[in-house]
Amino acid sequence: MSNKDIPLEALRGLAALAVVFCHLGLGLWPLRSGFPIYQAGVSINDRFWFGIANGGAAVSFFFVLSAFVLTRQAMQTGNVAILARGALKRWPRLVMPVFLTVLFSYALAKFGLYHYEAAGQLTKSPWLTDFGGALGGSPFSPNFFGAIRQALYEVFFRLRVTQPNYNSSLWTMHYEFLGSFLAFGLAALLIQFRNAPKLASTFLLLVASLIIIETNSWYLMFVAGVALSLLFIHHRPNISNWVAIPLMLFGLYLAGYVDGRGDYHWLVTMLGHAPAEPFVFTIGALSIIYAVDRSTLLRRLLTGRWAAILGRLSFPIYLLHLLVLCSAGAAVFIALQEQIGQPWAKICAAATTLAGTLLLAAPLAWLDTRWTVYLNRFVRRHLVTAEHPT
């Protein structure tokens, strides 16, 4: 992790845990999480603190942070070769852990270790009954070569994968992969404009944002991440803790937004309509990243061995947690719900999911780190050789 920004990696890990909490709520406490039917006074997705378990906001944060981290160094140095190396290794960087987790899901299904359907019927969660919304009501019929095709190609290059879907959390890989190239291309253009007036770069970002809004607003997060990289070229001084802490809390508050209910009703009152979630989430993500990156206090709080470990585990946690919930977590719930009652059985299932996810995430993180080191060496050696042939 020596070349990583530990505080930002820790934020990535915390966002991964928010996705885990979101799915635990959808699967084990569906009414509390507002699914499938929102019930005032029961659901928690209208509270100001819901950002700690709002999966949509966490995914948006991933996208903004990804674009920011992928382009920051190139933007600061004006070195387009950094972007070329990043683009060259992007697919192999993502595919190895995705491939392993899809094969893991195939094995769980093949050997009958998934128990999501029975558990979902008991918790009254259509989301869990349908394997995290992955199957669309179809039976799970595992196919080895279909799993390989899905892991290597479909999750990255197709918006919808063929059934069965081995991991519904992988829907983000399509946006992450294509959005990365959007970020690389936009950053390369901005580097060409680095000596032009700032208005030219601002105009380019505005045009890109308007085009994205008319096509798919999920890609707006990548434009925002590149814009933040550009901002840090011209504005690098740290900010006061009296500014950073409220700014971070404001970002966390926006991360809890769903559709303008409850503690967010004032937004609807002020604007006359409920704002689109991607815009709210993007502003929240920018606020959090800017506050943490520019605050000495916040960076110190998010630094240390725990932060480095959480950052290293973030991607494996995201990839594995749904599979553990639908197998070991669901099995524990089914086994205990008649003996100790559903409330305690749900808590035990959640604890099993968290523990099992962390247990499996550790070796996957180790493999992912070794794979990333190898890719960096391979791409650096061959790209530099291509640029400067002897």
C-alpha positions, 0 to 999 in steps of 0.5 A: 500500500506504499503507493496508495493514499491510505485515507482515501482507501479507507473511505473506499473500505467504509463505502464497501461496508455501507453496501454490505449493510444495505444488502443485509437490510434488504435481505434480513430486515426488508421493511426496515430498509424500505423494501419492498414497500416503504412504511413511515415510522418503520423504514429507516431510509428516510433518516439523516443517517441512512448514508451509512447503509445506502448502497446507491450512494456508496456505489456513486462514491466508488465511481467518483473516487475511482475517477479521481484516483485514476487521473490525479497524478496524470493531471498534476504532472501533465503526463499522458503516459500515466493515463495510457498505462492505466487504460492498458491495465484496466481490464486485467486489473479488474477481471482477476478478482471478478473471475475468482468470485464468479467461479466461487458463486458457480461452485456454491450453486453447483454444490447446493450451498445457496439457501437464499430462497428459503431464507428470503421466504422467511424474512419476506424479502423478495430481493433475497428470494431472488438471489439479490435481485439477480435472477429475475424469478428464473431458477439458478441453473449453473453453467461452467462455461457460462460463468467464465463468459460472464466473468471475462466478458459480460460484466464488463462489456454488457449492461445486462448479463445472460442468466443466471447472474452469478453475482448481482453486485457486479452490475457496477463493473460495466460502469466502472470499466467504461467510466474509467476510460471516460475518465482517462479520455477526459483527463487527456483532453484536459492535459492538452488544455492545461496552458489554456485559460481555465474557462476552456477546461470548465467549458469542456467539463460542462459539455461532457456533463451535459452529454452524460446527463442525456445518456446515462447519469451514472457516468456523471460521477466519473466526470465529477472525479476528473473535475476534482483532479483538475481542481486540486491542480489549482487549489491545493492548500489545506482547509480548516477543520471547522470547514472540513468536518461540516463539509464531510458531515454534509456529504454523509447526510446527502448520502442518505437521500432516497427520494425526498422523504423524511429528513430530506423533505426540505429539498423537495420543498426548496426545489419543488420536486425531488432531485435525481439521486445521482446528482445528490450522491455526486455532490455528497461524494465530492464533499467527502473526498474534498474534506478528507483530502484537504484536512490534516485532522481527517487524514490523520483519523483515517490513517493507520494499519486499520485504514490500510487493511480496510482499504486493501479489503474493500474490493474483495468485501464488495465482491464477496459479501452477497455470496456469503449472505446467500449461502452461510448467512442464509443457512445460519438464519434458517437453522436458528430462526425456530430455536432462538426466534427470528430477531436473534437469528437475523443478528446471527446471520448478519454476524456470520455474513460479516465474519465470513466475508472478511475471512474470504476477503483476506486471501482474495485481497492478497491475490489481488495485491500480488496481481496488481503488482505484477500488472504494474511491472509488466505494463511499465516495462513493456510500455516504456520499452515501446515508448523508448525502443533501443 
